[in-house]
Amino acid sequence: MPAKKTPTKSSPRKKNAKARAAAQQQDNAALWARRETAVARGVGSAAPVFAARAENAELWDVEGKRYIDFAGGIAVLNTGHRHPSVIAAAKAQEDLYTHTSFQVVPYEPYIALAEKLNALAPGDFAKKTLLVTTGAEAVENAVKIARAHTGRPGVIAFTAGYHGRTLLTLGLTGKVNPYKKDVGPFPSDIFRAPFPDTRAGLTVSDSLRALETLFLTDAQPDRVAAIILEPVLGEGGYHPVPTEMWQALRAICDKHGILLISDEIQAGFARTGTWFAIEHSGVAPDLITCAKSMAGGYPVAGVIGRAEVMDALEPGGLGGTYGGNPVACAAALAAIEAIESEDLLARSTALGDTMRARFADIGARVAPFRMWDIRGLGAMLAVEFVTDFGTATPDVALTKSVIAHALKRGLILLSCGMHGNAVRIMVPLTASDAIIEEGLAIFEAALADAMADEIRHAAE
């Protein structure tokens, strides 16, 4: 009898290749079914398609369909999917070491990134930086630092602001559904002031008067550590903070010894045409929180601030096991260098001008009296839909329909706003003019589809 053959084991590399091939053979529906079984219901997904690969501003799903990405991983990909220099820097770092924990054995990439962020942040004063992993973690630490420095507990945030989904940051976030629903109570000593909303007849003066009233009724000013505000509301609808608001808040903070925090997590790193969106106002905050596009898709976040404020806690009072991961730091340094070398600040401004004009034209031709507003800074834009200009009633149904039709046609979009009736644009700043135009053409066709659906349903 011939000798029995001993089975040969597949190498790990072959097994991984087979696993990838098997995953690519699955369709979106099958993966969604697995997701429903394995993933917590509270984790939402805007698009019912699964990524297989992506490059710059394009993405392909597991079924091979191509999409133009106007969502950018929720404003994470200002330098695009898999920017070559970002990927190269991360891979080079991976060949050296991937983790030591900076609190155990420190490393140079953390220091280099802190130095770079200190240099980029506005304000003619000495700065220091803390690196963490997520935006919410950055906000939590900014509050902790502010409380330690001032010896005060209070924090003031604004309506429609979004600062994260942890319990402390949810206390700061000014939107109940879906974020705060059913998960209270939230931490104490958090107060809320109204964000100026011209449509609701609320001016900057009204907001400031309300803040002064808050000082008289609930938030004793000498017990307030910080005021936190996004320079452009993210989840709240892409409303920029008026310059006079920033200037007044700076004066109020200086008067009462309160720290001013600019939450730049979504608006930072060239999205608005500046490194940090607050630069448009000329005001320098005491603390800046940052994350998202800082590292071109790698998870790293930070708090940048006045050196004496950042040094308020004793050694060991700040940090986290994965904070300032060396691979993410290397990626961030490369992403920042790409923003500089490719002049993405100017690109953002130019893209914003182009898209604002195109949206205005599309709205006037395809959906008269339905596109209520086109707003934002630089390439951080939102388009808001209403039922009619007379009542300006938020039109959530039309917004959802536009997003759904866009996805069918190959364009990824996300909504925002307190009512979810605005489409926000977060396309990579590295996208070519041809890709931008293709995406805008799909948006126009999707809006036409949505309007046609509305007419057809009304006739039924």
C-alpha positions in Angstrom: 0.0 0.0 0.0 1.2 3.5 -0.7 2.2 5.4 2.3 -0.5 7.6 3.8 0.1 11.3 3.1 0.4 13.6 6.1 -1.9 16.6 5.7 -0.1 19.8 5.2 -1.0 22.8 7.2 -1.8 26.1 5.4 0.4 29.0 6.3 -1.2 31.9 8.2 -0.7 34.1 5.1 -2.7 31.6 2.9 -5.4 31.4 5.6 -5.7 35.1 5.7 -5.9 35.4 1.9 -8.6 32.7 1.9 -10.5 34.5 4.6 -10.3 37.8 2.6 -11.5 36.1 -0.5 -14.4 34.5 1.3 -15.4 37.8 2.8 -15.3 39.4 -0.7 -17.6 36.7 -2.0 -20.3 37.6 0.5 -23.0 40.1 -0.5 -24.2 43.1 1.5 -27.5 41.3 2.6 -25.6 38.3 4.0 -23.2 40.6 5.9 -26.1 42.7 7.2 -27.8 39.5 8.6 -24.5 38.6 10.4 -24.3 42.2 11.7 -27.8 42.0 13.1 -26.9 38.9 15.0 -23.5 39.9 16.3 -23.4 43.7 16.7 -25.2 45.6 19.4 -28.4 47.3 18.1 -27.3 50.7 19.4 -24.5 50.8 16.9 -26.0 52.4 13.8 -24.9 52.2 10.2 -26.0 54.8 7.8 -25.4 52.8 4.6 -26.5 49.1 4.3 -23.4 48.3 2.2 -20.1 46.9 3.4 -16.7 48.2 2.4 -14.2 46.0 0.5 -11.6 48.7 -0.4 -11.2 52.4 -0.8 -8.9 54.9 -2.4 -8.9 58.7 -1.9 -12.6 59.7 -2.3 -13.8 56.4 -3.8 -15.0 53.2 -2.1 -16.0 49.8 -3.4 -18.4 47.5 -1.6 -18.2 43.7 -1.2 -20.3 43.3 -4.3 -17.9 45.4 -6.4 -20.1 48.5 -6.6 -18.2 51.9 -6.7 -19.2 54.8 -4.5 -18.0 58.4 -4.3 -17.5 59.2 -0.6 -18.9 62.6 0.5 -19.0 61.4 4.1 -15.3 60.8 4.7 -15.8 58.5 7.6 -17.6 61.3 9.4 -15.0 64.0 8.6 -12.0 61.8 9.3 -10.6 61.6 5.8 -9.7 65.1 4.8 -6.6 63.6 3.2 -8.6 60.8 1.7 -8.8 57.0 2.1 -5.3 55.5 2.3 -3.3 58.6 1.5 0.1 57.1 0.3 2.3 59.1 2.6 0.0 58.3 5.6 0.0 54.6 4.8 3.8 54.6 4.3 4.4 56.3 7.6 2.2 53.9 9.5 3.8 50.9 7.9 7.3 52.2 8.6 6.4 52.6 12.3 4.8 49.2 12.4 8.2 47.7 11.4 9.8 49.3 14.5 7.2 48.9 17.3 3.4 49.2 17.6 2.8 49.7 21.3 4.7 50.3 24.5 2.2 52.6 26.2 3.7 56.1 26.5 3.2 55.9 30.2 5.5 52.9 30.4 8.2 53.4 27.8 7.8 56.7 25.9 8.7 57.3 22.3 9.6 60.1 19.9 6.5 60.1 17.6 4.3 61.2 20.6 6.6 64.1 21.3 6.9 65.1 17.6 3.2 65.2 17.2 2.7 67.2 20.4 5.3 69.7 19.2 3.6 70.0 15.8 0.1 70.5 17.3 1.5 73.1 19.7 3.0 75.0 16.8 -0.2 74.8 14.7 -2.7 75.9 17.4 -3.7 79.5 17.5 -2.5 81.7 20.4 0.8 83.6 21.1 1.6 81.7 24.3 3.4 78.5 25.4 1.4 75.3 24.7 1.4 71.7 25.6 -0.5 68.7 24.3 -2.1 65.5 25.7 -2.7 62.6 23.2 -5.6 60.2 23.7 -7.5 57.9 21.4 -11.0 59.3 20.7 -12.8 62.6 20.4 -15.0 62.0 23.4 -11.9 61.1 25.5 -10.3 64.4 24.4 -13.4 66.3 25.6 -13.5 64.5 28.9 -9.8 65.3 29.5 -10.3 68.9 28.5 -13.0 69.2 31.2 -10.8 67.4 33.7 -7.9 69.7 33.0 -10.1 72.8 33.2 -11.5 71.7 36.6 -8.0 70.9 37.9 -6.6 74.2 36.8 -9.4 76.4 38.0 -10.5 74.4 41.1 -14.1 74.9 39.8 -16.7 72.2 38.8 -19.0 74.0 36.3 -19.0 73.6 32.5 -21.3 75.5 30.1 -22.2 74.1 26.7 -24.7 75.1 24.1 -27.9 73.8 22.6 -27.4 71.7 19.5 -23.7 71.1 20.4 -22.2 67.6 20.1 -19.3 66.6 22.2 -19.4 62.8 22.4 -21.4 59.7 23.7 -19.8 58.9 27.0 -21.8 60.0 30.1 -19.9 63.2 30.7 -19.8 64.2 27.1 -23.5 63.3 26.7 -24.1 65.8 29.5 -22.5 68.4 27.3 -24.1 67.2 24.1 -27.3 69.1 23.4 -29.4 66.6 21.5 -31.6 63.9 23.1 -32.5 61.5 20.3 -30.7 59.1 19.8 -27.7 60.0 21.9 -29.1 60.9 25.4 -32.3 58.8 25.2 -32.8 56.5 28.2 -29.2 56.7 29.5 -29.4 59.5 32.2 -28.9 60.8 34.7 -25.9 62.8 33.5 -23.1 64.4 35.6 -23.9 67.5 37.6 -22.6 71.1 37.2 -23.2 71.1 33.5 -25.2 74.0 32.2 -26.6 74.9 28.8 -26.9 78.2 27.0 -28.8 78.8 23.7 -26.9 78.8 20.5 -27.8 81.7 18.2 -30.3 80.7 15.6 -31.4 83.5 13.3 -34.3 81.3 11.9 -35.7 81.0 15.4 -35.2 84.7 15.9 -32.3 84.1 18.3 -29.5 86.6 17.8 -26.0 86.6 19.2 -27.1 89.3 21.6 -30.0 87.1 22.7 -27.6 84.2 23.4 -25.2 86.4 25.4 -28.1 87.8 27.4 -29.2 84.2 28.1 -25.7 83.4 29.2 -25.7 86.3 31.6 -29.1 85.2 33.0 -27.6 81.7 33.5 -24.9 83.3 35.6 -27.6 84.9 37.7 -29.9 81.9 38.1 -27.9 78.6 37.9 -24.2 78.8 37.0 -22.4 80.9 39.6 -19.6 82.3 37.3 -16.8 81.9 39.9 -17.7 78.2 40.0 -17.6 77.7 36.3 -14.4 76.1 35.0 -15.0 76.2 31.2 -17.2 77.2 28.4 -17.1 74.6 25.5 -18.4 75.2 21.9 -17.8 73.8 18.5 -16.7 76.5 16.0 -19.1 74.9 13.5 -21.8 72.8 15.0 -21.3 69.2 13.7 -24.3 67.0 14.5 -26.2 70.2 15.2 -26.4 71.2 11.6 -23.1 72.8 10.4 -23.9 76.2 11.8 -20.8 78.4 12.2 -20.3 80.3 15.4 -20.5 84.1 14.5 -17.2 85.9 15.0 -18.9 88.4 17.4 -20.0 85.4 19.6 -16.5 84.1 19.9 -15.2 87.6 20.7 -17.8 88.1 23.4 -17.2 84.6 24.9 -13.5 85.4 25.1 -14.2 88.6 27.0 -16.7 86.9 29.3 -14.2 84.1 30.1 -11.4 86.6 30.8 -13.7 88.6 33.1 -14.7 85.6 35.2 -11.5 83.5 35.0 -13.2 80.8 32.9 -11.4 78.7 30.3 -12.6 78.8 26.7 -12.6 75.4 24.9 -12.9 75.1 21.2 -14.1 71.6 20.2 -12.4 71.2 16.8 -12.9 67.4 16.5 -15.0 67.7 13.3 -14.0 71.1 12.1 -10.2 70.9 12.4 -7.3 70.0 10.1 -8.2 72.0 7.0 -11.9 71.2 6.8 -12.9 74.9 7.0 -9.9 76.3 5.2 -7.8 76.8 8.3 -6.0 74.4 10.6 -8.6 75.1 13.3 -12.0 76.7 12.5 -11.8 79.1 15.4 -9.0 80.9 13.5 -11.7 82.5 11.3 -12.6 84.6 14.3 -9.2 85.7 15.4 -9.9 84.4 18.9 -7.4 82.1 20.7 -9.1 79.6 23.0 -7.4 78.3 26.1 -7.9 74.6 25.2 -8.6 72.8 21.9 -9.9 69.3 21.5 -9.0 67.5 18.2 -9.3 64.1 16.6 -10.9 62.8 13.3 -8.9 64.1 10.3 -5.7 64.6 12.4 -4.4 61.2 11.4 -6.0 60.4 8.1 -8.0 57.5 9.4 -5.9 56.3 12.3 -7.4 56.6 15.8 -5.7 59.4 17.7 -7.1 62.5 19.5 -5.7 65.3 21.6 -6.1 68.3 23.9 -3.9 71.3 23.1 -3.7 74.1 25.5 -1.9 76.8 27.5 1.1 75.2 29.1 0.2 76.3 32.6 -3.3 75.0 32.2 -2.2 71.6 30.7 0.2 71.2 33.6 -2.5 71.4 36.3 -2.5 67.7 37.1 0.2 65.7 38.7 2.1 63.0 36.7 -0.3 60.0 36.3 -3.4 62.2 36.3 -3.6 62.1 32.6 -3.1 59.4 30.0 -4.5 56.1 28.9 -3.1 52.7 27.8 -3.5 53.4 24.0 -3.3 57.2 24.1 -0.9 58.5 21.4 -0.3 55.1 19.9 3.0 55.3 17.9 1.5 54.1 14.6 -1.3 56.7 14.9 1.2 59.4 15.8 3.3 58.5 12.7 0.2 58.6 10.5 -0.9 62.0 12.0 2.5 63.6 11.3 2.3 62.3 7.7 -1.3 63.6 7.4 -0.4 67.0 8.7 2.6 67.1 6.3 0.3 66.2 3.4 -2.1 69.0 4.3 0.8 71.4 4.2 2.5 70.1 1.1 -0.7 69.7 -0.9 -2.0 73.1 0.2 -5.3 71.6 1.4 -6.2 74.8 3.4 -6.6 76.7 0.1 -8.1 73.6 -1.5 -10.8 73.6 1.2 -11.7 77.2 0.6 -11.9 76.7 -3.2 -13.9 73.5 -2.9 -16.3 75.3 -0.5 -16.9 78.1 -3.0 -17.4 75.7 -5.9 -19.8 73.4 -4.0 -21.8 76.3 -2.5 -22.4 77.7 -6.0 -23.3 74.4 -7.4 -25.8 73.5 -4.6 -27.5 76.9 -5.0 -27.9 76.2 -8.8 -29.1 72.7 -8.2 -31.6 73.8 -5.6 -33.0 76.6 -7.7 -33.5 74.3 -10.7 -34.5 71.0 -9.2 -36.2 71.8 -6.0 -37.4 75.4 -5.9 -38.2 76.7 -2.4 -37.1 73.5 -0.8 -33.4 74.1 -0.2 -33.6 76.5 2.6 -30.0 77.1 3.4 -26.5 76.3 2.2 -24.1 77.1 5.1 -20.7 76.3 6.6 -17.1 77.3 6.4 -14.7 76.2 3.6 -15.5 72.7 2.5 -17.5 72.0 5.7 -20.9 72.6 4.2 -24.5 71.6 4.8 -27.6 71.8 2.6 -30.9 72.1 4.6 -34.3 71.0 3.2 -37.7 72.4 4.3 -41.3 71.7 3.1 -41.6 75.3 1.9 -40.0 78.7 2.4 -43.1 80.2 4.0 -43.1 78.0 7.1 -39.5 76.6 6.8 -40.7 73.4 8.4 -37.8 70.9 8.5 -38.3 68.2 5.8 -36.8 65.1 7.2 -38.5 62.8 4.6 -37.0 64.6 1.6 -33.6 64.6 3.2 -33.7 60.8 3.8 -35.0 60.3 0.3 -32.2 62.3 -1.2 -29.6 60.3 0.8 -31.2 56.9 -0.2 -31.4 57.8 -3.9 -27.8 59.1 -3.8 -26.6 55.8 -2.3 -28.4 53.8 -5.1 -26.6 56.0 -7.6 -23.2 55.6 -6.0 -22.8 58.6 -3.6 -22.4 58.3 0.1 -24.0 61.1 2.1 -24.9 61.8 5.8 -27.5 63.9 7.4 -27.2 66.3 10.4 -29.2 68.9 12.3 -31.5 68.8 15.3 -34.3 67.5 13.0 -32.0 65.5 10.6 -33.1 67.6 7.6 -29.7 68.7 6.4 -27.1 66.9 4.3 -23.6 67.5 5.4 -20.6 67.4 3.0 -17.3 65.9 4.3 -15.7 64.9 1.0 -11.9 64.4 1.2 -10.1 67.6 0.2 -7.8 65.5 -2.0 -10.7 64.5 -4.3 -10.1 65.5 -7.9 -12.3 68.1 -9.6 -13.7 65.4 -11.8 -14.8 63.3 -8.7 -16.3 66.3 -7.1 -18.3 67.1 -10.2 -19.4 63.5 -10.6 -20.6 63.5 -7.0 -22.5 66.8 -7.4 -24.1 65.4 -10.6 -25.3 62.3 -8.6 -26.6 64.6 -5.8 -28.6 66.5 -8.4 -30.0 63.3 -9.9 -30.8 62.0 -6.4 -32.7 65.2 -5.5 -34.6 64.9 -8.8 -35.5 61.3 -7.9 -36.7 62.4 -4.4 -38.8 65.2 -5.8 -40.3 62.8 -8.4 -41.2 60.3 -5.6 -42.8 63.1 -3.6 -45.0 64.1 -6.6 -45.9 60.5 -7.3 -46.9 59.8 -3.7 -49.0 63.0 -3.6 -50.9 61.8 -6.6 -51.7 58.4 -5.2 
